[in-house]
Amino acid sequence: MSGKRTLFLDASPGERRGAVLLDGQPERLFLERAGDPPSLETGMRGLARVRRVEAGLGIAFLELDGGGEAILSFAGGGRPVEGAEIPVEVAAPARAGKAAVARIAPAGDAPAALSLEDRLRAAAPTARIESGPDARQAADLAEEAVLAVEHPLPGGASLAIEPTRALVAVDVDLGGASGADPRRGSLKINLLAVAATARLLRLKGLGGLVVIDLAGRGHDGKTLAEAVRVAFEPDMPGVSIGPISRFGALELAAPWRRRPLSEILLAADGRLSARTVAFRLARALEREGRADPGARLSAVCSPEVAAELRPLLTLMGPRFDVREGLDFDRLRTDIQAHG
C-alpha cells in the first residue's frame, strides 16, 4: 500500500507505546506494560503444558509458557497426553470470551519473539524511530483513535466502526460530502472509507467478518474491489473479499492476529481501566514535573487507580506521591503541587 509511514516510540513509567502513522494518521499501536505477560499474536511459538484433554470433543486445554491459556484441536489425530509439554504455535490470539487457539508447531527453528522496536520496523524497515514529545503526541493520538467509534473523512463524511460478537460493522456516512454529482461523490468517499477501514482495523487489532455499509447506490464494484485489495495488502495473506451485495454492503474476512487493543485499555464496563488511568496519570505527573521542576506533586485518584499508580511512582522519584480520593470514581483524577 502506498503512503508514508512514520515510527514513534514513547517511553513513560512502566509503559512503552509504539505508534505507526500512515500519512499522518494512526495505523498501528503496540503496548508494552510492566507486569503484563507477553502479547500473544498469531505465529508466536513456544511450549505449552496439556492441562486437560476432552477426547469426545477432540480438543485439549493448554497452559502456555509465559502465561495464558489456549485450545488445541486434535480431531485429525495425534491426541496429546495430559501433563505433557508440547511445542505449539498461536493460530488465533485470545479475545473477550474466546481463548487463544493453538496448533502443533511445525518443524524447524522457532521464530524469535519480536521486540517493540522490531515490530515497529516491520511496518517501515527504512524509517527512523522517533522519540521525545512527538512520540508522546503520536502515541496519544493512536490511543484515542483506538477507542473512538466515529472517525472523520474529508468533506464532512465519516465512518463508524463497531465490533459485535458476530462481526465488525462499518458504516459510511456521506454527511455533506456528496457534492453536485452524488454518484461520483459517493464513490470518492467510499474509496476513502475503504482505505480508512483497513488502516483502522490494523490499529484497533480487529479481525473476523467485516461488513462495510457503503454510502450511496449503484456502486462501481470493480473499482471498489481493487481499492479493497490495495488497502488490505499489508494484511495479506489471509484476507478474503466478497462481492458488494444488492443492499450496498461489502463483506470481507480478515484474520485475527492480536488481541483487540480496546480489551487492554478498557475495563469490562467499557470505560478506561484503572491500569490505563494510572498510566495516563503517570504521564501527566511527568509533564507537570517538567513544567515545575521544584514542586512536589501529588496525584489524587480513586483507591483502585492509586493501587495501580504506586508501583509506577517508585520509578519516578520521591517528589511524586499519590493520595486516595475516597469520593473519586475511576476516571476522576487531579494533580496538586506543594511548594
C-alpha positions in Angstrom: 0.0 0.0 0.0 1.4 3.4 -0.9 1.9 6.1 1.6 4.5 7.4 4.0 4.8 5.6 7.4 6.5 7.2 10.4 7.5 5.4 13.5 7.4 6.6 17.1 8.4 5.1 20.4 7.1 6.7 23.6 8.5 5.6 27.0 6.9 6.5 30.3 7.0 4.9 33.7 6.1 1.3 33.4 4.9 1.5 29.8 6.2 1.8 26.3 4.0 2.6 23.3 5.0 2.2 19.7 2.9 4.0 17.1 2.9 3.8 13.3 1.4 6.7 11.4 0.4 6.3 7.8 0.3 9.7 6.0 -0.1 11.3 9.4 -2.9 9.0 10.6 -2.6 6.3 13.2 -2.2 2.8 11.7 -0.7 0.6 14.4 -0.2 0.9 18.2 1.9 -1.6 20.2 1.7 -1.6 24.0 4.4 -3.0 26.4 3.3 -2.7 30.1 5.3 -3.7 33.1 3.9 -6.8 34.7 1.8 -7.9 31.8 2.5 -11.2 30.1 3.9 -11.1 26.6 1.3 -10.3 24.0 0.1 -13.4 22.2 0.0 -12.9 18.5 -0.6 -15.2 15.5 2.6 -17.1 14.6 4.2 -16.9 18.0 5.6 -20.2 19.2 6.5 -21.8 22.5 6.0 -24.7 24.8 2.6 -25.5 26.4 1.5 -28.0 29.1 -1.5 -30.1 28.3 -3.8 -29.3 31.3 -6.9 -31.3 30.2 -7.9 -33.5 27.3 -11.6 -33.7 26.1 -11.4 -36.8 23.9 -15.0 -36.7 22.9 -14.7 -33.1 21.6 -11.3 -33.6 20.1 -9.7 -30.7 21.9 -7.1 -30.1 24.6 -6.8 -27.2 27.0 -3.3 -25.9 27.3 -1.3 -23.7 29.7 1.1 -21.6 27.6 4.7 -21.0 28.6 4.9 -17.4 29.9 1.2 -17.2 30.9 -2.2 -17.6 29.2 -4.3 -20.5 28.0 -5.2 -21.9 24.6 -7.3 -24.6 23.0 -5.8 -27.2 20.7 -7.9 -29.3 18.3 -6.6 -32.8 17.6 -9.6 -34.1 15.7 -7.3 -35.1 12.9 -5.3 -37.4 15.1 -2.3 -37.1 17.4 -4.2 -37.0 20.8 -1.9 -35.3 23.3 -1.2 -36.6 26.8 -2.3 -34.7 29.9 0.6 -33.2 31.7 2.9 -33.4 28.7 4.8 -30.4 27.3 4.3 -29.8 23.5 5.6 -27.2 21.0 2.7 -25.0 19.8 2.1 -22.1 17.5 -0.6 -19.5 18.1 -3.2 -19.8 15.4 -5.5 -17.0 16.8 -5.0 -14.8 19.8 -7.3 -14.6 22.8 -10.0 -12.0 22.9 -13.1 -11.3 25.0 -15.0 -14.5 25.6 -12.7 -16.6 23.4 -9.5 -18.4 24.4 -6.4 -18.4 22.2 -6.3 -21.1 19.6 -3.1 -23.1 19.1 -1.8 -25.7 16.8 1.2 -28.1 16.9 4.2 -26.0 15.8 5.7 -27.0 12.5 9.2 -28.5 12.5 12.1 -26.0 12.2 13.5 -23.2 14.3 11.0 -21.2 16.3 10.8 -17.5 15.2 12.3 -15.2 17.8 9.9 -13.0 19.8 9.9 -9.5 18.3 10.8 -6.6 20.5 8.7 -3.5 20.3 11.3 -1.9 18.1 11.3 -4.8 15.8 7.6 -4.7 15.5 7.8 -1.0 14.5 10.5 -1.6 12.0 8.5 -4.4 10.4 5.9 -1.8 9.4 8.5 0.5 7.8 12.0 -1.1 7.6 13.8 2.1 6.3 12.1 4.6 8.6 13.8 6.0 11.7 12.1 5.5 15.1 11.3 8.9 16.6 11.1 9.6 20.3 10.5 12.5 22.6 7.5 14.9 22.6 6.5 13.9 19.0 6.3 10.3 20.0 4.2 11.1 23.1 1.8 13.0 20.8 1.7 10.3 18.2 1.0 7.5 20.8 -1.7 9.6 22.4 -3.3 10.2 19.0 -3.2 6.5 18.2 -4.7 5.5 21.6 -7.6 7.9 21.2 -8.3 6.6 17.7 -8.3 3.0 19.0 -11.1 3.9 21.4 -13.1 6.1 19.1 -16.2 4.8 17.3 -16.7 7.5 14.7 -13.8 8.7 12.5 -14.0 11.7 10.2 -13.4 11.6 6.5 -12.7 14.6 4.2 -15.5 16.9 3.3 -17.8 16.2 6.3 -18.2 12.4 5.7 -17.4 9.9 8.4 -17.3 6.2 9.2 -18.2 4.4 12.3 -16.5 1.1 13.4 -18.3 -1.0 16.0 -17.3 -4.6 16.8 -20.1 -7.0 17.8 -19.9 -10.7 18.9 -20.6 -11.8 15.3 -18.8 -9.2 13.1 -17.2 -5.8 12.8 -19.8 -3.4 11.4 -18.6 -0.4 9.5 -21.0 2.4 8.5 -20.0 5.0 5.9 -21.9 8.3 6.2 -21.7 10.9 3.4 -22.7 13.8 5.6 -22.5 16.8 3.3 -19.7 15.4 1.1 -21.7 14.1 -1.9 -21.4 17.3 -3.9 -23.1 18.2 -7.2 -22.7 14.6 -8.6 -23.9 12.2 -5.8 -22.8 9.1 -7.6 -19.3 10.3 -8.2 -19.2 11.9 -4.7 -20.2 8.7 -3.0 -17.6 6.7 -5.0 -14.9 9.1 -3.8 -16.0 8.8 -0.2 -16.3 5.0 -0.4 -12.8 4.7 -1.7 -11.5 6.9 1.2 -13.6 4.8 3.6 -12.2 1.5 2.4 -8.6 2.8 2.9 -9.5 4.2 6.3 -11.2 1.0 7.4 -8.2 -1.1 6.6 -5.9 1.2 8.5 -8.2 1.4 11.5 -8.8 -2.4 11.7 -5.0 -2.8 11.9 -4.8 0.0 14.5 -7.6 -1.5 16.7 -6.5 -5.1 16.3 -9.8 -6.2 14.8 -10.5 -9.1 12.5 -13.1 -11.7 11.6 -16.1 -10.9 9.4 -16.2 -7.2 8.4 -19.3 -5.7 6.8 -19.0 -2.2 5.3 -22.3 -0.5 4.7 -21.2 1.7 1.7 -22.6 5.2 1.0 -24.9 5.8 -1.9 -26.2 3.4 -4.6 -25.1 1.9 -7.9 -21.6 1.1 -6.7 -18.7 0.6 -9.1 -17.8 -3.0 -7.9 -14.7 -3.4 -9.9 -13.1 -0.1 -8.7 -14.1 -0.8 -5.1 -12.8 -4.3 -5.2 -9.4 -3.1 -6.4 -9.4 -0.5 -3.7 -10.0 -3.1 -1.1 -7.2 -5.3 -2.4 -4.8 -2.3 -2.3 -5.9 -1.2 1.2 -5.6 -4.6 2.8 -2.4 -5.6 1.0 -0.4 -5.2 4.3 -2.7 -7.8 5.9 -2.1 -10.5 3.3 -2.2 -13.4 3.2 -5.5 -14.2 4.8 -8.0 -11.5 3.7 -10.9 -12.8 1.7 -13.0 -10.3 -0.2 -16.7 -10.8 -1.2 -18.8 -9.0 -3.8 -21.0 -6.0 -3.0 -24.5 -7.2 -2.1 -27.6 -5.7 -3.7 -28.1 -3.9 -0.4 -24.8 -2.0 -0.8 -22.8 -4.0 1.8 -19.2 -5.0 1.1 -18.1 -8.1 3.1 -14.6 -9.3 3.8 -12.9 -11.6 6.3 -9.6 -10.7 7.9 -7.6 -12.9 10.2 -7.3 -12.2 13.9 -3.7 -11.5 14.5 -3.6 -10.0 18.0 -5.9 -9.2 20.9 -8.1 -6.1 20.3 -6.4 -3.1 21.9 -9.7 -1.9 23.4 -9.7 -5.0 25.6 -6.3 -3.9 27.1 -7.3 -0.2 27.5 -10.8 -0.7 28.8 -12.4 -2.4 31.7 -15.4 -4.7 31.4 -17.8 -1.8 31.9 -16.5 -0.2 28.7 -14.7 2.7 30.5 -10.9 3.2 30.8 -9.5 0.6 33.2 -7.8 1.6 36.4 -4.5 0.5 34.9 -4.9 2.7 31.9 -5.9 5.6 34.0 -2.8 5.1 36.2 -0.5 5.1 33.1 -2.2 8.3 31.9 -1.9 9.9 35.3 1.8 9.0 35.5 2.4 10.7 32.1 0.5 13.8 33.4 2.7 13.8 36.5 5.8 13.7 34.3 4.5 16.6 32.3 3.7 18.7 35.4 7.1 17.8 36.9 9.0 19.1 33.8 6.9 22.3 33.9 7.7 22.9 37.6 11.0 21.1 38.5 11.0 22.3 42.1 7.5 21.3 43.1 6.4 18.2 45.0 3.4 16.7 43.2 0.6 14.6 44.5 -1.8 12.6 42.3 -5.3 12.4 43.7 -7.4 9.5 42.4 -9.7 6.6 43.3 -8.3 3.8 45.5 -8.2 1.3 42.6 -6.3 3.8 40.4 -3.9 4.6 43.3 -3.1 0.9 43.7 -2.0 0.7 40.1 -0.2 4.1 40.3 2.0 3.4 43.3 4.4 0.9 41.6 4.8 3.5 38.8 5.8 6.2 41.3 8.7 4.2 42.5 10.2 4.7 39.0 9.6 8.4 39.1 11.3 9.7 42.2 10.5 10.8 45.8 8.8 14.1 44.8 5.8 12.3 43.4 3.2 10.7 45.6 -0.4 9.6 45.5 -3.4 10.4 47.7 -6.7 8.5 47.6 -9.8 10.5 46.9 -12.5 8.3 48.5 -15.2 10.2 46.6 -13.3 9.9 43.3 -14.6 7.5 40.7 -12.1 5.6 38.4 -12.0 8.3 35.8 -11.6 11.4 38.1 -8.1 12.5 38.8 -6.3 15.6 40.0 -2.7 16.8 40.4 -1.8 19.0 43.3 1.5 20.9 43.7 3.2 21.5 47.1 6.0 24.1 47.5 
